[in-house]
Amino acid sequence: MLPLSLESFRLFLHITAAAVWVGGQLTLLGLLPVLRDIGPDAPRAAARRFNLIAWSAFGVLFMTGIWSLLEETPSSRGAAWNATLGLKLLMVAATGIAAAFHAGAQSKVILAAGGAISLFAGLAAVLLGVMLSIAPS
């Protein structure tokens, strides 16, 4: 068996938190029609409960992302890698900001736009993170 390293543990935490953040959004989106059938307050109640889990996961993502950056030497990785990192960081900011707008929305437009932007930016951040992790050193 391979040894468990601190790097493996950090990556495990980061991937698990991303699965909760992005996967949870996809799951909640898929459950939305069923929740609406249960009652008009069910979607909001489910979203409030999900927010407790999701924002905790976002915090883990933030912390493990910083930890990962501290372990990396971006200056030695080249312009393409750094551009990808910059875009990933932009998508991380976009998913968090859009989710915050979504959570505090008072209108259906902000609710829908915030949710959609948060989901797509989160998916983009995951893809860019995979690209960064498999890029040659």
N, C-alpha and C positions, 0 to 999 in steps of 0.2 A: 504494500500500500504506500502511496505517496505521502510524504509528511504534510501536515497542516501548517501552512505558513501564515504570518501576519498579513501578507499580501492577499492570500486566498481568502482569509476571513474578511478583510476590507472589501474585496470584490463581491463576496457573498452577501454582505450587508447591503452594499450598493444595489446589486441586482435584485435582491429581495424587496427592498424599498421601492425600486422602480416598478417592479411587478405589482406592488400594492397600489402605488400612485396611478399608474397608467391602466393597469388591468382592472383596478377598482372603478375607474371612470367608465371603461368599456362595459363592465358588468352592470353598473348602475344605469347606463344608457339602455342596455338591453332589457333591464327590468322595469324601465319607466312605464311602458304600456300596462303591465300587470299592476304596478303600484297605483296608477291612475284608476284602474278598475276597482281597486280596494276602497278608495275614497279620495276626496280632494286633498286631504292633509297627509296622505301616505307618502307621496314623493318627497315632500319637505321633511317629514320625520326621518325617512330613510337617509336623505342627504345630510341632515344634521348628525346622525349617528356615524355615517361614513366619514364626515369631516374630521371627527375625532381620530379615526384611524389614518385617514389620508394625510392630514397635516403632520401627524407624527412621522409617517413615512417620508414626507417631504423634508422634515428636519433631519432624518437619518441620511437622506440623499445629499442634503447640503453639507452635513458634517463629513460624510465619507468622500464627497467630491473634493472638499478642501484637503482632506487627508491625502487623497490621490494626487492632487496637484503638488502637495508638499513632497511627495515621493518621486515626482517627475522632474525632469530638466527640460522644460519647453524650448529653451534656447538651442538645445542640441538636436531637436526633432525636425527642423526644417519648416519652410514657409507653409506648405500644404497642410501639415499636421497642425500647426498653430492656427491657421485659418479655420480648420475644422473645429478645433477647440473653441475658438472665438464664437463660431456659429452655435456650437453646443451650449455654451454659456448663455448666449442670447436666447436660445430656445428654453433653457431652464428658467431664466428670468420671465420669459413670456408665459410659460405654463403656470408659474406661481402667481404672477400678477393677474392673469386672466381668471384663474381659479378664485382668487380673492374677490375680484369683481363679481364673479358668478355667485359666490357665497353670500355677498351682501346686496345682490341685485334687488331693486325695487320695481323693475319693469321686465316684461317678458323678453324684450329685445336684448337687454344687458344679460339676462339670465342665459338666453340661447347663445349669444355671441361669446360670452365668457366661457361657457362650457365647451363650445366648439373649438375656440382658440386654445384653451387649456389642453384639451385632448390632443389636437393635432401638433401643438408645440411639444407636448410630452412624448408623443410618438417619434417626432423628429429628434428630440434629445436622445432617446434610446437608440435610434439608428446611428446617430453621429457618435454616440458613446461606443457602440460596437465597432464602427469604423476606426475610431481612435485605438481601441484595444487590440485590433488585429493588424494595425499598421506596423510595418517592419521598423525595428529600432534604428 
